[in-house]
Amino acid sequence: MITVVALALLIASLLGVSARTRPAHACDLYAASREVSPWWNASAISGEYISAAAFLGMAGLVLAYGADMLWLPIGAAAGHVVLLTLVTAPLRRSGAYTLSDFAAWRLGSRTVRHAVSACVVVIGWFYLLPQFQGAGVTLSVISGLPVWTGWVAVVVAVGVMILPGGMRSITGMQAVQFWLKLIAVVVPGLIFLAVWRLQNDADAARAPYFHRPTTVTAGTSAGMRLTAPAVLTVRGVVDGRHHNGEPVRLDAGTHRVRAGARLRFPAGATVPHTDQLTLLRGDRWATPFSGGRDHPLAATYSVLLSVLLGTMGLPHLVVRFYSNAGGRAARRTAKIVVLMLAAFYLFPALFGTLGRLYTPELLMTGETDATLLMLPHRILPGLAGDLLTILVATGAFAAFASTSCGVVVAVSGSISGNFGGGASGFRLSAVITMAVPLLLAVLTCVPQSMALITLAFAVAASSLCPLLVLGVWWSRLTPAGAVAGVLAGGGPATAAGLARILGGQRPGWLGMLIEQPALVTVPLGFAAMIGVSLLTRATVPAHTHRAMARMHLPEDRP
């Protein structure tokens, strides 16, 4: 199985290398010579947008939290509509290669450029970390290899794809991989749905339970709360006592399970609550805003705001529009992207719902990102399950590789100027861009992939979104205002992200804002940028009117 997946990755890598291995100038590295067609570019944008979070994490969140999570794909599609309406064509007409270039061109300030570059780096690292995490989970599930081997596999694959030719190298690869990922969810999704209907199993909305005898291994020491007495087969330490595989009756209530303990639950047993995850009853799981987290309504609004506005601040998506021939082509590209993403996002909700029936033990271990990878064998054991697992795993690695390539190119383009620019500076920047999140993956216990992605969206929505919207549409923006807004919005959002990665979850309003800070940080970013600009109106750059005219006047070319 792993050989087939590796072969698919090798083919994708060769596609990237085959494009143009010796870029002559920056236009090749960062914008693919500005000659990518709308349909091809839309496929590439969709390919890098569908990351580990979209491919694996979305199904896991629906499995755990139910209807509340359906707002995420809605926000993702709506975010591209906002991007299309406010930013796409003017940004392309600016002629910049990266967001840092745009900020420096629009405001004429190196300080603004450095502030934007710092935000791009933070967003890129938050985005790369779940790609490594997802690759580790995928490789561990399909082969039993250690998680770190998946991290290394992604880093090597990304290096092979982007170092020879930058944006030109990865455009074709990302476009092809989007269609691979779409096939990898559509085919299993339709098959799973047909099998489920044939089995006439319609109790997804009830409390999750084990449909068959299931063994769960505790990855960490944790509390386990049973809602009813149960007789389990236990090997390991539970409640301070060591067991050697004998049946043990555990009463309703909380029990302490030591890391490494193996618990075998009988068929029909309700999945217990754990420290990692509080399970929802069927009615609450199927109803939006019904609980499971502190302040669910505020958290949902916050994540919607971050995804809606953060899309236009994601550096690896925005730089894609520079590769179109002109503003009109960029607009057509954005329209096609909305349709492609809408088609893809029909399926994660299905996988999460089926996961509640067929992989309920993931709710106990907290490894919900593995839902889609485990469904094929649970629904169709045997050869059919093997084939579907290969297809899903190939799509998953395509998601990690294509998204990681786009992020690395965008981040490297923003920071390569510090190393002299050109191909050598770009490649050194790419190595640094991949090394830091890899180190974080080794040293920290990261949360679910979708949680990490929403943190990246929050930083983008709080810092780069205000800069782009006001930079494109407000002529009174000043360099001091831009820096103040980026720091006031992006700083707290970044701090919340680090607290989430390093400190875990917290209860109450503080915990909600650490998990989803956009409800506070986005207004902070806009308010600081506008307020400081009004206070420093005398420093509006002299070339502002020329810049605004260039972004908004009709084009001669399509």
Secondary structure, 3 states (H helix, E strand, C coil): CHHHHHHHHHHHHHHHHCCCCCCCCHHHHHHHHHCCCHHHHHHHHHHHHCCHHHHHHHHHHHHHHHHHHHHHHHHHHHHHHHHHHHCHHHHHHCCCCCHHHHHHHHHCCHHHHHHHHHHHHHHHHHHHHHHHHHHHHHHHHHHCCCHHHHHHHHHHHHHHHHCCCHHHHHHHHHHHHHHHHHHHHHHHHHHHHHHHHHHCCCCCCCCCECCCCEEEECCCCEEEEECCCEEEEEEEEECCEEEEEEEEEECCEEEEECCCCEEEECCCCECCEECCCCCCCHHHHCCCCCCCCCCHHHHHHHHHHHHHHHHHHCHHHHHHHHHCCCHHHHHHHHHHHHHHHHHHCCCHHHHHHHHHHHCCHHHHHCCHHHHHHHHHHHHCCCHHHHHHHHHHHHHHHHHHHHHHHHHHHHHHHHHHHHHCCHHHHHHHHHHHHHHHHHHHHHHCCCCCHHHHHHHHHHHHHHCHHHHHHHHHHCCCCCHHHHHHHHHHHHHHHHHHHHHHHHHCCCCHHHHHHHHCCHHHHHHHHHHHHHHHHHHCHHHCCCCHHHHHHHHHCCCCCC
